[in-house]
Amino acid sequence: MRAVWYTRPGPAREVLQLGERPVAEPAPGEVRVRLLASGVNPADT
């Protein structure tokens, strides 16, 4: 799945990574939901 993530704190331009990640399979007692939209806090950009 296509995703954006970060592994360390810092300015978004320096730490955000865009790429492919494996689809997470839910564990027993968990559910997977489909995300249609997401927002970004202006302070994060």
HTML snippet that shows the backbone in 3Dmol.js (N, CA, C, O; Angstrom):
<script src="https://3Dmol.org/build/3Dmol-min.js"></script>
<div id="view" style="width:600px;height:400px;position:relative"></div>
<script>
const pdb = `
ATOM      1  N   MET A   1       0.837  -1.164   0.000  1.00  0.00           N
ATOM      2  CA  MET A   1       0.000   0.000   0.000  1.00  0.00           C
ATOM      3  C   MET A   1       0.883   1.227   0.000  1.00  0.00           C
ATOM      4  O   MET A   1       1.998   1.199   0.520  1.00  0.00           O
ATOM      5  N   ARG A   2       0.400   2.275  -0.566  1.00  0.00           N
ATOM      6  CA  ARG A   2       1.136   3.536  -0.597  1.00  0.00           C
ATOM      7  C   ARG A   2       0.965   4.243   0.741  1.00  0.00           C
ATOM      8  O   ARG A   2      -0.144   4.294   1.275  1.00  0.00           O
ATOM      9  N   ALA A   3       2.038   4.784   1.286  1.00  0.00           N
ATOM     10  CA  ALA A   3       1.977   5.406   2.606  1.00  0.00           C
ATOM     11  C   ALA A   3       3.033   6.488   2.756  1.00  0.00           C
ATOM     12  O   ALA A   3       4.015   6.537   2.015  1.00  0.00           O
ATOM     13  N   VAL A   4       2.806   7.349   3.731  1.00  0.00           N
ATOM     14  CA  VAL A   4       3.791   8.346   4.151  1.00  0.00           C
ATOM     15  C   VAL A   4       4.068   8.078   5.619  1.00  0.00           C
ATOM     16  O   VAL A   4       3.137   7.889   6.403  1.00  0.00           O
ATOM     17  N   TRP A   5       5.348   8.059   6.000  1.00  0.00           N
ATOM     18  CA  TRP A   5       5.705   7.783   7.386  1.00  0.00           C
ATOM     19  C   TRP A   5       6.969   8.539   7.757  1.00  0.00           C
ATOM     20  O   TRP A   5       7.646   9.111   6.903  1.00  0.00           O
ATOM     21  N   TYR A   6       7.270   8.529   9.041  1.00  0.00           N
ATOM     22  CA  TYR A   6       8.524   9.108   9.516  1.00  0.00           C
ATOM     23  C   TYR A   6       9.063   8.252  10.639  1.00  0.00           C
ATOM     24  O   TYR A   6       8.303   7.572  11.328  1.00  0.00           O
ATOM     25  N   THR A   7      10.375   8.280  10.828  1.00  0.00           N
ATOM     26  CA  THR A   7      11.014   7.467  11.860  1.00  0.00           C
ATOM     27  C   THR A   7      11.773   8.306  12.870  1.00  0.00           C
ATOM     28  O   THR A   7      12.302   7.777  13.848  1.00  0.00           O
ATOM     29  N   ARG A   8      11.831   9.611  12.640  1.00  0.00           N
ATOM     30  CA  ARG A   8      12.499  10.502  13.584  1.00  0.00           C
ATOM     31  C   ARG A   8      11.796  11.856  13.538  1.00  0.00           C
ATOM     32  O   ARG A   8      11.197  12.196  12.518  1.00  0.00           O
ATOM     33  N   PRO A   9      11.855  12.628  14.609  1.00  0.00           N
ATOM     34  CA  PRO A   9      11.239  13.949  14.591  1.00  0.00           C
ATOM     35  C   PRO A   9      12.067  14.926  13.754  1.00  0.00           C
ATOM     36  O   PRO A   9      13.268  14.739  13.563  1.00  0.00           O
ATOM     37  N   GLY A  10      11.408  15.957  13.268  1.00  0.00           N
ATOM     38  CA  GLY A  10      12.096  16.982  12.501  1.00  0.00           C
ATOM     39  C   GLY A  10      11.150  17.651  11.542  1.00  0.00           C
ATOM     40  O   GLY A  10       9.967  17.313  11.500  1.00  0.00           O
ATOM     41  N   PRO A  11      11.650  18.600  10.765  1.00  0.00           N
ATOM     42  CA  PRO A  11      10.822  19.268   9.761  1.00  0.00           C
ATOM     43  C   PRO A  11      10.280  18.256   8.752  1.00  0.00           C
ATOM     44  O   PRO A  11      11.000  17.361   8.309  1.00  0.00           O
ATOM     45  N   ALA A  12       9.010  18.407   8.397  1.00  0.00           N
ATOM     46  CA  ALA A  12       8.357  17.457   7.486  1.00  0.00           C
ATOM     47  C   ALA A  12       9.165  17.259   6.209  1.00  0.00           C
ATOM     48  O   ALA A  12       9.311  16.130   5.741  1.00  0.00           O
ATOM     49  N   ARG A  13       9.679  18.319   5.651  1.00  0.00           N
ATOM     50  CA  ARG A  13      10.426  18.228   4.396  1.00  0.00           C
ATOM     51  C   ARG A  13      11.637  17.314   4.516  1.00  0.00           C
ATOM     52  O   ARG A  13      12.079  16.727   3.529  1.00  0.00           O
ATOM     53  N   GLU A  14      12.171  17.195   5.727  1.00  0.00           N
ATOM     54  CA  GLU A  14      13.368  16.383   5.936  1.00  0.00           C
ATOM     55  C   GLU A  14      13.080  14.959   6.404  1.00  0.00           C
ATOM     56  O   GLU A  14      13.898  14.068   6.174  1.00  0.00           O
ATOM     57  N   VAL A  15      11.937  14.718   7.056  1.00  0.00           N
ATOM     58  CA  VAL A  15      11.734  13.406   7.667  1.00  0.00           C
ATOM     59  C   VAL A  15      10.624  12.559   7.044  1.00  0.00           C
ATOM     60  O   VAL A  15      10.644  11.336   7.187  1.00  0.00           O
ATOM     61  N   LEU A  16       9.653  13.174   6.356  1.00  0.00           N
ATOM     62  CA  LEU A  16       8.573  12.374   5.783  1.00  0.00           C
ATOM     63  C   LEU A  16       9.083  11.556   4.602  1.00  0.00           C
ATOM     64  O   LEU A  16       9.831  12.051   3.759  1.00  0.00           O
ATOM     65  N   GLN A  17       8.663  10.302   4.561  1.00  0.00           N
ATOM     66  CA  GLN A  17       9.049   9.396   3.482  1.00  0.00           C
ATOM     67  C   GLN A  17       7.785   8.899   2.788  1.00  0.00           C
ATOM     68  O   GLN A  17       6.817   8.546   3.460  1.00  0.00           O
ATOM     69  N   LEU A  18       7.775   8.865   1.467  1.00  0.00           N
ATOM     70  CA  LEU A  18       6.660   8.368   0.673  1.00  0.00           C
ATOM     71  C   LEU A  18       7.110   7.093  -0.004  1.00  0.00           C
ATOM     72  O   LEU A  18       8.187   7.051  -0.598  1.00  0.00           O
ATOM     73  N   GLY A  19       6.296   6.050   0.078  1.00  0.00           N
ATOM     74  CA  GLY A  19       6.669   4.806  -0.574  1.00  0.00           C
ATOM     75  C   GLY A  19       5.644   3.720  -0.350  1.00  0.00           C
ATOM     76  O   GLY A  19       4.525   3.980   0.093  1.00  0.00           O
ATOM     77  N   GLU A  20       6.032   2.520  -0.655  1.00  0.00           N
ATOM     78  CA  GLU A  20       5.170   1.344  -0.492  1.00  0.00           C
ATOM     79  C   GLU A  20       5.460   0.672   0.840  1.00  0.00           C
ATOM     80  O   GLU A  20       6.619   0.529   1.228  1.00  0.00           O
ATOM     81  N   ARG A  21       4.418   0.264   1.535  1.00  0.00           N
ATOM     82  CA  ARG A  21       4.526  -0.464   2.790  1.00  0.00           C
ATOM     83  C   ARG A  21       3.663  -1.724   2.667  1.00  0.00           C
ATOM     84  O   ARG A  21       2.690  -1.731   1.913  1.00  0.00           O
ATOM     85  N   PRO A  22       4.005  -2.776   3.392  1.00  0.00           N
ATOM     86  CA  PRO A  22       3.159  -3.972   3.356  1.00  0.00           C
ATOM     87  C   PRO A  22       1.792  -3.678   3.976  1.00  0.00           C
ATOM     88  O   PRO A  22       1.678  -2.879   4.906  1.00  0.00           O
ATOM     89  N   VAL A  23       0.774  -4.327   3.455  1.00  0.00           N
ATOM     90  CA  VAL A  23      -0.571  -4.170   4.013  1.00  0.00           C
ATOM     91  C   VAL A  23      -0.597  -4.864   5.369  1.00  0.00           C
ATOM     92  O   VAL A  23      -0.256  -6.041   5.482  1.00  0.00           O
ATOM     93  N   ALA A  24      -1.002  -4.131   6.384  1.00  0.00           N
ATOM     94  CA  ALA A  24      -1.043  -4.679   7.742  1.00  0.00           C
ATOM     95  C   ALA A  24      -2.257  -5.597   7.890  1.00  0.00           C
ATOM     96  O   ALA A  24      -3.379  -5.198   7.579  1.00  0.00           O
ATOM     97  N   GLU A  25      -2.040  -6.797   8.352  1.00  0.00           N
ATOM     98  CA  GLU A  25      -3.119  -7.735   8.606  1.00  0.00           C
ATOM     99  C   GLU A  25      -3.559  -7.596  10.055  1.00  0.00           C
ATOM    100  O   GLU A  25      -2.713  -7.580  10.950  1.00  0.00           O
ATOM    101  N   PRO A  26      -4.864  -7.495  10.312  1.00  0.00           N
ATOM    102  CA  PRO A  26      -5.324  -7.350  11.697  1.00  0.00           C
ATOM    103  C   PRO A  26      -5.091  -8.622  12.513  1.00  0.00           C
ATOM    104  O   PRO A  26      -5.234  -9.739  12.016  1.00  0.00           O
ATOM    105  N   ALA A  27      -4.736  -8.420  13.757  1.00  0.00           N
ATOM    106  CA  ALA A  27      -4.573  -9.538  14.697  1.00  0.00           C
ATOM    107  C   ALA A  27      -5.943  -9.912  15.252  1.00  0.00           C
ATOM    108  O   ALA A  27      -6.896  -9.154  15.071  1.00  0.00           O
ATOM    109  N   PRO A  28      -6.070 -11.040  15.912  1.00  0.00           N
ATOM    110  CA  PRO A  28      -7.352 -11.403  16.514  1.00  0.00           C
ATOM    111  C   PRO A  28      -7.852 -10.286  17.437  1.00  0.00           C
ATOM    112  O   PRO A  28      -7.103  -9.770  18.266  1.00  0.00           O
ATOM    113  N   GLY A  29      -9.116  -9.927  17.280  1.00  0.00           N
ATOM    114  CA  GLY A  29      -9.712  -8.870  18.087  1.00  0.00           C
ATOM    115  C   GLY A  29      -9.520  -7.478  17.505  1.00  0.00           C
ATOM    116  O   GLY A  29      -9.994  -6.502  18.085  1.00  0.00           O
ATOM    117  N   GLU A  30      -8.829  -7.364  16.359  1.00  0.00           N
ATOM    118  CA  GLU A  30      -8.608  -6.078  15.698  1.00  0.00           C
ATOM    119  C   GLU A  30      -9.368  -6.049  14.376  1.00  0.00           C
ATOM    120  O   GLU A  30      -9.787  -7.091  13.871  1.00  0.00           O
ATOM    121  N   VAL A  31      -9.543  -4.863  13.823  1.00  0.00           N
ATOM    122  CA  VAL A  31     -10.172  -4.706  12.511  1.00  0.00           C
ATOM    123  C   VAL A  31      -9.294  -3.801  11.655  1.00  0.00           C
ATOM    124  O   VAL A  31      -8.508  -3.012  12.178  1.00  0.00           O
ATOM    125  N   ARG A  32      -9.432  -3.919  10.360  1.00  0.00           N
ATOM    126  CA  ARG A  32      -8.750  -3.024   9.424  1.00  0.00           C
ATOM    127  C   ARG A  32      -9.813  -2.115   8.827  1.00  0.00           C
ATOM    128  O   ARG A  32     -10.870  -2.588   8.410  1.00  0.00           O
ATOM    129  N   VAL A  33      -9.543  -0.821   8.781  1.00  0.00           N
ATOM    130  CA  VAL A  33     -10.493   0.137   8.216  1.00  0.00           C
ATOM    131  C   VAL A  33      -9.883   0.781   6.977  1.00  0.00           C
ATOM    132  O   VAL A  33      -8.666   0.932   6.872  1.00  0.00           O
ATOM    133  N   ARG A  34     -10.744   1.152   6.050  1.00  0.00           N
ATOM    134  CA  ARG A  34     -10.293   1.823   4.830  1.00  0.00           C
ATOM    135  C   ARG A  34     -10.311   3.329   5.081  1.00  0.00           C
ATOM    136  O   ARG A  34     -11.319   3.876   5.528  1.00  0.00           O
ATOM    137  N   LEU A  35      -9.215   3.983   4.799  1.00  0.00           N
ATOM    138  CA  LEU A  35      -9.090   5.416   4.983  1.00  0.00           C
ATOM    139  C   LEU A  35      -9.334   6.092   3.641  1.00  0.00           C
ATOM    140  O   LEU A  35      -8.636   5.821   2.664  1.00  0.00           O
ATOM    141  N   LEU A  36     -10.327   6.975   3.601  1.00  0.00           N
ATOM    142  CA  LEU A  36     -10.644   7.658   2.350  1.00  0.00           C
ATOM    143  C   LEU A  36      -9.967   9.012   2.241  1.00  0.00           C
ATOM    144  O   LEU A  36      -9.695   9.475   1.134  1.00  0.00           O
ATOM    145  N   ALA A  37      -9.693   9.651   3.358  1.00  0.00           N
ATOM    146  CA  ALA A  37      -9.043  10.963   3.352  1.00  0.00           C
ATOM    147  C   ALA A  37      -8.286  11.146   4.657  1.00  0.00           C
ATOM    148  O   ALA A  37      -8.615  10.543   5.678  1.00  0.00           O
ATOM    149  N   SER A  38      -7.286  11.976   4.601  1.00  0.00           N
ATOM    150  CA  SER A  38      -6.500  12.279   5.795  1.00  0.00           C
ATOM    151  C   SER A  38      -6.046  13.724   5.718  1.00  0.00           C
ATOM    152  O   SER A  38      -5.765  14.238   4.635  1.00  0.00           O
ATOM    153  N   GLY A  39      -5.976  14.362   6.844  1.00  0.00           N
ATOM    154  CA  GLY A  39      -5.517  15.748   6.866  1.00  0.00           C
ATOM    155  C   GLY A  39      -4.133  15.841   7.500  1.00  0.00           C
ATOM    156  O   GLY A  39      -3.690  14.942   8.214  1.00  0.00           O
ATOM    157  N   VAL A  40      -3.476  16.943   7.219  1.00  0.00           N
ATOM    158  CA  VAL A  40      -2.160  17.207   7.807  1.00  0.00           C
ATOM    159  C   VAL A  40      -2.248  18.549   8.512  1.00  0.00           C
ATOM    160  O   VAL A  40      -2.739  19.524   7.941  1.00  0.00           O
ATOM    161  N   ASN A  41      -1.784  18.602   9.723  1.00  0.00           N
ATOM    162  CA  ASN A  41      -1.746  19.841  10.481  1.00  0.00           C
ATOM    163  C   ASN A  41      -0.755  20.787   9.805  1.00  0.00           C
ATOM    164  O   ASN A  41       0.372  20.382   9.522  1.00  0.00           O
ATOM    165  N   PRO A  42      -1.142  22.030   9.540  1.00  0.00           N
ATOM    166  CA  PRO A  42      -0.204  22.962   8.893  1.00  0.00           C
ATOM    167  C   PRO A  42       1.142  23.073   9.615  1.00  0.00           C
ATOM    168  O   PRO A  42       2.164  23.316   8.974  1.00  0.00           O
ATOM    169  N   ALA A  43       1.153  22.900  10.916  1.00  0.00           N
ATOM    170  CA  ALA A  43       2.417  22.960  11.645  1.00  0.00           C
ATOM    171  C   ALA A  43       3.332  21.798  11.278  1.00  0.00           C
ATOM    172  O   ALA A  43       4.549  21.901  11.437  1.00  0.00           O
ATOM    173  N   ASP A  44       2.768  20.691  10.789  1.00  0.00           N
ATOM    174  CA  ASP A  44       3.568  19.535  10.408  1.00  0.00           C
ATOM    175  C   ASP A  44       4.269  19.729   9.054  1.00  0.00           C
ATOM    176  O   ASP A  44       5.239  19.035   8.747  1.00  0.00           O
ATOM    177  N   THR A  45       3.780  20.657   8.266  1.00  0.00           N
ATOM    178  CA  THR A  45       4.387  20.865   6.948  1.00  0.00           C
ATOM    179  C   THR A  45       5.354  22.007   6.981  1.00  0.00           C
ATOM    180  O   THR A  45       5.963  22.330   5.961  1.00  0.00           O
TER     181      THR A  45
END
`;
const viewer = $3Dmol.createViewer("view");
viewer.addModel(pdb, "pdb");
viewer.setStyle({}, {cartoon: {color: "spectrum"}});
viewer.zoomTo();
viewer.render();
</script>
